[in-house]
Amino acid sequence: MNNKYYQALQAIKTSIDNIENFIGNPKSFELYDGNILVQAAVERNLEIIGEATKRLLDIDPAIAISNTRSIINTRNKISHGYDEIENPQIWGIIINHLPRLKTEVENLLNDGINK
């Protein structure tokens, strides 16, 4: 596995793990919505995920990750349209999209190790 490819996958996995730790269990939108530090930390890690996804696409445009364009667009919106970001949007990403992304990234990492 290409070193830059591996580093990008690992950055995504680490960022997802960070977000899960920041959010805690049980997951509570109310706690997230009321904690500006957690919001900032989550948004920063979503930016990292978006940038790493862009790097992966540069290496392998056919990478087996769903919704790569949406991931990158989210990063751009957080970075450049920060005043348009709303907590329910970010929460939806956390709950509805990060679990699938985590599974896909773990599969890619495992496939790379097993080759």
N, C-alpha and C positions, 0 to 999 in steps of 0.2 A: 504494500500500500504506500503510495506517494506520501512523503512526510507532511507536506502542506495540506493534503487531503485529510490525513489523520488528525492534524492539529485543528482543522476547521470542524470536523465531526466532534472532536473532544471538547472544543469550545462551546458548541451547541449543547452537548450533554451536560457539561458543567454549569452552564447558564440555566438550563431547565432544573437541574438539581438545586441550584441556588434559589430560584423562584419558588420551588416547592418548600424549601426550608423557610423562606421569608413568609410565605403564606401560612404555613403550619397546618395542623389538623385539629379539629375539623376545619375545613375551608369555610371562611365566612366573609361574604362580601362586605358586611357592615364593618368588620374589623379592618379589612383592607381599605375601605373607603375612608375610614377615620384615621388612617396612619400615613401621613405624608412621607415619612422615611421609607416605609415599605413600598409605597407607590413609586418613589424615585428609584429605589433599588430594582424593582421589577422592570420598570421602563428601561433602565440601563442594560439589564440582562437581555431584554427583548431586542435592543439595539445590537448587542453582540451577536445574538442569534441571527439577525438579519444580515449583518456584515459577513458572518461566517458562511451563511447560505449563499450569498453572492460569490464568495471566493470558491465555494464548491462548484457552483454553476460554471465558473470560469474554467475550472479543471475538467469537469464532466457535465456537459449540458443535459445529459440523459440520466442524471442521478435519480435514484429511487426515493425521492422525498416529495410528498404531496404539497401542492400549493406554494411552490417556491416563490412565485411572483408575489403572492399575497404576503409572505413572510418578509420579503425585501421591501414591499410597499409599506408595511407596518413600521419597519425600521425607519424608512424615510419620513413617514408621517410623525413619528415620535421625535426624530432629530430636527426636522424642518418645520413641521406644522404642530409643534408642541401645544400651541394654544387651542388646537382643535381636538385634542385627545380628551376623551371622557372615561372616567373610571369604569362604567359598565362595559365599554368596548374592550378595555384591557382585561377585565374580569372574564368576559366571554372567550377571549383568546386563551387565558389560563385554564379555564374549565373545559372548553370544547376542542381546542386545537393542540395544546402542548402535550397531552398524553399520547396522541397519535404520533406527533413529531418525535417524542422520546423513543417510542417503540421503533420507528423507522431508523433513527440514528443508531440505536443500540444494535439493530440488525445489521446495518452497514459496518459498524465497528466489529461485530462478531464475524461477519463474512470476511473482512480484511485480515483478521487474526487467523482465521481458519484456512486461509489460502496459502 
